[in-house]
């Protein structure tokens, strides 16, 4: 049985993620790789948003 990637992201979205990021990777990216990239980028932007809000609160 094939491993389920995630219902959080559509297959179309993950395929687009692969299309965008593939030029930066020497090996072919999988849907699992695309999910991981998406989750890591989301975490990064959430961190930056929280950091900016904290920075504004201390002004």
Backbone as CSV, one residue per row, in Angstrom:
resi,resn,N_x,N_y,N_z,CA_x,CA_y,CA_z,C_x,C_y,C_z
1,UNK,0.839,-1.185,0.000,0.000,0.000,0.000,0.881,1.245,0.000
2,UNK,0.529,2.231,-0.815,1.313,3.464,-0.918,1.143,4.291,0.355
3,UNK,2.229,4.924,0.742,2.206,5.779,1.930,1.436,7.061,1.613
4,UNK,0.531,7.411,2.489,-0.235,8.633,2.308,0.623,9.820,2.715
5,UNK,0.671,10.833,1.876,1.517,11.998,2.141,0.865,12.891,3.195
6,UNK,-0.252,13.486,2.883,-0.945,14.355,3.826,-2.205,14.877,3.166
7,UNK,-3.269,14.954,3.921,-4.480,15.566,3.373,-4.428,17.080,3.564
8,UNK,-3.395,17.540,4.246,-3.242,18.963,4.514,-2.912,19.748,3.241
9,UNK,-2.200,19.104,2.323,-1.791,19.745,1.074,-2.292,18.910,-0.095
10,UNK,-2.803,19.576,-1.104,-3.286,18.837,-2.271,-2.100,18.321,-3.084
11,UNK,-2.350,17.282,-3.843,-1.313,16.730,-4.725,-0.840,17.800,-5.712
12,UNK,-1.780,18.590,-6.211,-1.445,19.657,-7.170,-0.482,20.666,-6.521
13,UNK,-0.762,21.040,-5.273,0.107,21.984,-4.571,1.501,21.395,-4.376
14,UNK,1.571,20.122,-3.974,2.870,19.483,-3.764,3.635,19.341,-5.079
15,UNK,2.938,19.052,-6.157,3.594,18.964,-7.467,4.138,20.327,-7.896
16,UNK,3.411,21.399,-7.603,3.890,22.757,-7.905,5.110,23.079,-7.042
17,UNK,5.088,22.648,-5.793,6.230,22.847,-4.904,7.465,22.157,-5.479
18,UNK,7.302,20.945,-5.971,8.416,20.229,-6.598,8.922,21.014,-7.803
19,UNK,8.013,21.510,-8.617,8.394,22.268,-9.813,9.221,23.506,-9.447
20,UNK,8.839,24.184,-8.382,9.550,25.394,-7.955,10.923,25.070,-7.371
21,UNK,11.004,24.027,-6.529,12.229,23.739,-5.788,13.193,22.788,-6.495
22,UNK,12.730,22.018,-7.472,13.585,21.021,-8.114,14.890,21.583,-8.674
23,UNK,14.897,22.788,-9.258,16.168,23.318,-9.781,17.276,23.460,-8.725
24,UNK,16.922,23.469,-7.467,17.895,23.654,-6.394,18.378,22.341,-5.784
25,UNK,17.873,21.211,-6.283,18.233,19.901,-5.741,18.764,19.002,-6.854
26,UNK,19.881,18.327,-6.601,20.447,17.458,-7.649,19.642,16.168,-7.865
27,UNK,18.982,15.672,-6.830,18.196,14.437,-6.934,16.720,14.790,-7.119
28,UNK,15.960,13.920,-7.766,14.525,14.184,-7.935,13.813,14.277,-6.578
29,UNK,12.919,15.254,-6.460,12.146,15.436,-5.233,10.879,14.589,-5.284
30,UNK,10.488,14.070,-4.134,9.264,13.275,-4.023,8.157,14.146,-3.427
31,UNK,6.955,13.602,-3.407,5.856,14.320,-2.759,6.138,14.499,-1.272
32,UNK,6.793,13.523,-0.655,7.178,13.650,0.752,8.179,14.781,0.956
33,UNK,9.110,14.908,0.029,10.066,16.022,0.096,9.333,17.361,-0.023
34,UNK,8.375,17.425,-0.930,7.602,18.655,-1.131,6.820,19.010,0.128
35,UNK,6.252,17.989,0.790,5.528,18.232,2.037,6.469,18.788,3.096
36,UNK,7.649,18.195,3.193,8.634,18.643,4.183,9.096,20.071,3.889
37,UNK,9.348,20.385,2.636,9.739,21.750,2.252,8.640,22.726,2.644
38,UNK,7.391,22.373,2.339,6.254,23.247,2.655,6.141,23.473,4.157
39,UNK,6.252,22.416,4.927,6.146,22.555,6.383,7.301,23.373,6.951
40,UNK,8.501,23.174,6.424,9.648,23.948,6.908,9.534,25.426,6.542
41,UNK,9.074,25.719,5.337,8.916,27.121,4.935,7.811,27.792,5.752
42,UNK,6.738,27.057,6.017,5.661,27.597,6.841,6.166,27.894,8.250
43,UNK,6.940,26.989,8.817,7.507,27.194,10.153,8.442,28.399,10.165
44,UNK,9.245,28.547,9.123,10.156,29.696,9.039,9.381,31.005,9.033
45,UNK,8.366,31.101,8.181,7.607,32.351,8.112,6.823,32.610,9.391
46,UNK,6.307,31.575,10.028,5.632,31.766,11.312,6.605,32.289,12.364
47,UNK,7.830,31.755,12.368,8.855,32.237,13.291,9.159,33.708,13.033
48,UNK,9.336,34.075,11.765,9.651,35.464,11.429,8.525,36.408,11.826
49,UNK,7.285,35.986,11.636,6.136,36.807,12.022,6.109,36.995,13.537
50,UNK,6.312,35.901,14.299,6.328,36.008,15.770,7.473,36.905,16.229
51,UNK,8.625,36.755,15.617,9.794,37.562,15.983,9.518,39.049,15.724
52,UNK,8.909,39.333,14.577,8.601,40.727,14.259,7.594,41.301,15.248
53,UNK,6.593,40.525,15.630,5.591,40.999,16.597,6.246,41.262,17.945
54,UNK,7.132,40.358,18.395,7.833,40.573,19.668,8.684,41.820,19.597
55,UNK,9.329,42.015,18.470,10.211,43.174,18.289,9.384,44.471,18.359
56,UNK,8.212,44.459,17.767,7.339,45.648,17.804,6.827,45.913,19.213
57,UNK,6.595,44.859,19.998,6.094,45.029,21.364,7.129,45.660,22.275
58,UNK,8.400,45.482,21.985,9.452,46.010,22.852,9.884,47.418,22.464
59,UNK,9.273,47.985,21.444,9.624,49.366,21.033,8.982,50.380,21.916
